[in-house]
Amino acid sequence: MQIGLAGIGRMGVGIAARLVEVGHQVTVWNRSADKIKPLMSLGIKAANAPMSLTSDNEVIISILTDAAAIEAVYSGNDGLLSGNIKGKLLST
């Protein structure tokens, strides 16, 4: 399964690593792109915007800190809802 993950804090890193470990293809996006670099050695791809997660992934999971972050990532410029979400599962 192809899974997108928005938010790479402590919990997001663990989830992304586990998803790869069990055989999924994972693409991540984070406001601080430097947090993604260590995950790339696991075969995890980096998205340049939240909207990019919707193009190739069947499931998009977001792990965000607060309502303002959720609003920005879902509804902001290049937000998840700007992409093609038809037939996709989005989970907050």
N, C-alpha and C positions, 0 to 999 in steps of 0.2 A: 504494500500500500504506500502511496505517496502522501506524506503528511507535512503540512506547514505549521510552523510554531512562531508566534509573535510574542516576544518577551523572554529574554534569556537572563533571568536572575538565577539565584541558587536553585530554585525549583525547576526552572526551564532547562537549565543545563542537565540536570539529572534525568528529566523526562526525555530530552532529545537523545542523550547517550543511550538510554534504555531502549528507545524506539529503534535506533540503529542496531543495537545489540540483538534484538529479536527479528531483524531482517527488513525493516521498513526503510524507505528512502525519505530522508528528512531535509527540509529547507527551512532556514530560520531567518527571522528579521528581529533586530533590536535597535532601539534609539541610539545606543552606544555601540557602534559597529565593532569596536575593539574587543568586546566580550565574545564575539562570534569566532574570532581567529583560533582559539584553542580547540574549538569543535571541528574545524575543518580537517584536522588530522584524522578524525573518525569517519570522514567521508560525507560530512554534513555540508550542504550548500548554503550560501548566503544570498538572501534576497535584498534588492536595493530599496524596496519600499513595501509596506504592508500589502498593497494591491497586487504586487508580484506573486505573493503567496497563493493567490486564487487561480493563477493560470494553469499550473501543472499538478496541483494537489487536490486530492479527494476530500481531505479533512483538514481544517485549519483550527488550531488550538491557540487561544490567547491566554497568557498568564501575565496580567498587568497589575500595577500597584494600586490604582484608584480610579474613580469615575472619570476624572479628567483625562487620564491615559487611555481609558477605554473609548471615550468620545473621540479623541485624536486618532487613535489607531483604526477605529471602525469608520468614522465619518469625516475625518480630515482630508486634506489634499492627498491623493494617492492612497486613501484609506481602503480597508478591506471591502467595504461596500461599493467602492468605485470599480472593483474588478468584476469578473464574470463569476458570480456565486451560484448560478443556477445548477441544481443537483449536487451542491457541495454541503458538507456538514461543517458548521461553524460552532465552536464551543468556547465559552468564556469561563 
